[in-house]
Amino acid sequence: MYDVITVGSATIDVFVDTEDGLFRPCKRCKGHVNVPFGSKILIEKLKFFTGGGGTNTAVGFARLGLKTAWIGKLGDDQTGKTVLAELKKERVDTRLAAVAKGKTSGYSIILDAKGHDRTILAHKGCNDELSPSDVSLGKIKTNWIYCSSQMGRSLSTLTRIIRYSKKKGIFIAFNPSTYMITEERAAVARILKMTETLIFNKEEAGLLVGDAPIRKMIERIHKMGPKYVVVTDGKNGAWGSDGNEVWFCKAPGVPVVEATGAGDSFATGFVAGIMKGMPVDEAMKIGMVESASVIQYIGAKNILLTWKQAINKSRGLPKKICAPIR
């Protein structure tokens, strides 16, 4: 019996730091950069870490002391072997994962430059190919299922897992992506009817229910099914609701080295808090300190906290960092 099973992607993330060699502002096209053709761009730093929403959250929950398993699909390549080895090292049960012969695993190249945002080149590999035959529903014995964004065949399989889990009284946490909401709106709506806890960002919330004052957006989201709703807004903070009251939490002021994994770490901390019976504002503090820890380092799993560390750091936050809004 697990405390939580995560369902989602796995990748190797390659962080490429070119300083200012690659990201040059484009004067004629706002929000874009110029990349010089026919030239060699020197890389200042090159680092490799495992990533993907499914494994990021699995390791996050395991670090917090929860008995955790991961459902996802890997290729039988070196990337897949690396991911499995790290999960096992982190005490995440991988027996529910599928390995596809002759397939490649997910891979991301994260182009980062000092003082600028990142651009990610993503190879999905077999992350979108999780099929019903890869998952034995009878082995899903858990209190919670945490679902990150899935597409293709994996989305159909995810929906099947969620329906089964709902019938078994398993709580569902859901973290859809912008792409999933845009391309698979009907599927997202069906999942939300079965969702206990929804965590996503403000842009994604706007795509789902339309732009509106935050309280109105959250009200509309609750009507779609979720009991708990969290809307994050990066360095601006986050809002959380239990359907009766809405809280706003300021983001802790920490230096940002790399933002990859911020959403996954926040969601992990928040859901763990809810699992342990915390009220929304206290659970949000756990999410905040988890995210603040990760963004100070390169890599989506650096540095995820233990439960004791998270509690101590949340107690050290300013008393009024979370407050109800009227």
N, C-alpha and C positions, 0 to 999 in steps of 0.2 A: 504494500500500500504506500503510495507516494503522497507527499504533501502537495506537489505541483508537477505537472508535465507541461513542458513548453513545446509548441509546434511552430516551426518556422525555418528560415534559411540558415545556411552555414557557408562561410567564405574564408578565403585567405585575403586579408587586407594588406596591400602594399602601399605604404605611405612614402610619397615622393616629394621631397622638399627642395624646391629650386630657388628658394629665397625670392628675389624679384626677377629671376631670369625668364619665367614663363608668363606670369600674370602681368600683362601690360594693359592699362586701361584703354578701351577703344573710344575715341572721341565721338565718332559718328554713330555708335550703337551702344547706348546706355545699358549697363548691366552685363556687358560682354567684355571679353579681353582679346587682345591681339596676340597671335602666336606666330613668330617669325618662321617662314618656310625656308628650307634649304640651309638651315644653320644647326649647329650642335649646341644643345642647352645642357650645361653642367648641372648635375644633381649634387646638392650639398649633403643631403642625408637620405638614406634608404632604409626603411624599417618594415619588418614583416610581423603581422599579428593575425590571430584568427578573429573573425567577425561574423556578421549575420544576426538578424534579430532573434532567431531561435536559440542559437548557442550563447549569444551575449546574455540573454535573460536567464538561460539555464544556469550558467556559471554565477550570475548575480544571485539567484535564489539559493544555490548551493553554498555560496560564501556566507549567506545570511543564516545558514544552519538548517535549511529546509531539505527534506529528502526529495530529490529532483531527478526527473528523466527528460530526455529530449526525443522528439519525433521529427524526422526530416530525412532528406535523401542526399547521399554523397556518391561521387564516382569512386572507382577503385584505383585512384591515382594517388600521387604523393600528397596532394592537398587534402584528400579525404582521410588519409592515414594520419596526417598532422592534426586535423580537427579532432578525430576520434581519440588520439593520444592525449590531447590537452583536456578534453572533456573527462576522460577517465582519471586523469591527474587531479582534476577539480572535484572528483567524486560525483559526477553526473552520470547516471545510468544511461548507457547507449544501446541497450538491448532492443529497444523499440525502433531504432534507426534502421534505415534501409541503405544498402550499398549496391549500386548498379554497375554491373560488369561492362567494361568498355566505354563508360561515360566519364565526362569530366565534371569535377566539382566546381562550385561557385568561386569567383575570383573578382576582386575589386582593386582598382588602381586609384588611389586618392591623391590628387594633385593639390598640393598645399603650398602657399606662399606666405611669407611673414607679412602680417598686417592685412591679409586679404582672406576672403572666404575660400572654401574648398570646392573642387570639381571632382566628381567621382565617375570613373569609367567602370561600368559593371558588366561582368560576364555571369549570367545566371547559372550556366551549367545545368545540372539536373535538379536544381532547387525547385523548378516549376513542374517536375515530373513525378511527384509523389502520387502514386496511384492507390486505389482502394485495396488492391492485393498486397501492398507494402505494409499495411497497418492491420494488425489483429485487434479488433475492437474489444474482445474479451480480456485483453491484457491491460486495458486502460482502467487501472484501479487507483484512483487519486481523489483528493478533495477539490483540487482546482486544475483547470486547463488554462494555460496562458497562450493566446493565439496572436502571432505577429502576422504581418502582411503576406499573403500568398496569391499567386496568379496561376493561370493555366490549369493543368490537371490537378495540381496541388490545391487549388481553391476548392474544387469539387470534393476532394478528399477531406480537406479541412472542414467543410460544411457537414460532411457525413460524421466526422469525429464529434463536432459540436452537437449535432442532433442526438447522437448516442449518449453523449455526456449529460445533456440536459435531461434525458429520460432517466438517467441513473442518479440524478440529484447532484451532479458535479457542478460547481460554480465556474462560470466562464469569464475570463478577462480577455479583452480584445484591444489590439493596437493596430488599426488599419493605416495604410500609407496614402499619400496623395494620389498616387497612380491607381491604387485599388479602388478608392472612392470614385475617381473619375471614370475608370474603365469598367468597373463591376459594381455599379451603384445598387442594382437590384439584389445582388448577392450580399452586399454589405448590409442592406436593410433587413434581409432575412436573418442574418447573424445577430444584428442588434436586438431583435426580438427575444433572443435567447441569452443575451449578455448581462452579466451581473455588474461588471466594471469595465468602463470604456476610458481609454487614455489616448489622446492624440493632440496635435497642435492646433493653434488658432486658425491657421490657413486651411487645414483639413476640416475643421468644424464649419468654417464658412462655406466650403465646397459642399458639405453635407446638408446643411440647413439654411444656407443663405446668410449674408452679412447682416448683422444686427447688434444691438447692445449685448454685452456678454451674458447678462442674466436671461435675456430673451433667447439667445442661442442655446444656453444650457437647458432652459425650459423645453424648447423644441426637441432637443436631444433626448431628454428623459421620456418624452412621449413616444419615442421610437423603441423604448424598451429598457435601457440600462438603469440600474438602481443608483450606481455611483458613476459620476462623470467628472473627468479631469481634462481641462484644456490648458495646454502649456503654451508659453510665448517667449521661449528662450531667455535672454538676459532680462526681460521685462517681468518675469515671474510666471505664476500659474494660478488658475481658478479651480476649485474643487467643490462638488456638491453631492449631497446625499438625497436630494429631492425635496428637502425641507429648508435647508440653509446653504448659502453659497459663501465660500471662504476665498480670500485672495492671499497668496503667499508671495512675498518678494523673493527674488533670487539672491542667494548669498553673493557678496561681492568678492569673487576670487578671480585670479588671472586665468584667462582662457588660452591654453596651448593648442588644443585640437578638440573640436566639438563632436567628432564622430562617436556615437554611442551614448550621447547625452540623454536622448529620449528613452533608449532601452534601460539605462541605469535608473532614471527617474521612475519609469513604470515598474521596474522590479522592486524598488524601495516602497513605492506607494501600495502595490498589491500585497507585498509582504506585511505591511502595516495593517491593511484591512483583514488579511488572513488571521492576524494575531489579535483582532478585535479592537483595534485603535479607531477613534473617531477620525473623520476625514482630515481635519486640520493637522492632527498629529501624524497621520500616515503621509500627508504631503511633506512634512518636515523630513521624514525618512527618505522620501524621494529626492528632496532638495539636496540633502547632504551626500547621497549617493552620486547624483549628477555632478555636484560641485567637485567631488573627488575625482571623477573620471576625466572631466574636461581640463584638468590641470596637467594631464599627461597625454602622450601619444598612444593610441590604441583603445578600442572600445571596451576592453576589459580591465584597463589600468586606471585607477587602482580601486577595484570594487571592495566594499567594506564587509566586515563581519557584523553580526547583529549587535554585539557589544559596542563596536566602534561606531556604528550608525546611531545607536541610542545616545552615546556620550556626545557625539557631534551635534545631534539634534537638540540636546539639552543645552548646548553651548550657543545656540542661535539666539538672536535678540528676542525678547519676550513678545514683541508686537510684530514679528516677521510675518505671522499669519493672523488674519483678522476677518470676521464676517463682514460681508458687504450688504448694504440695504438697497 
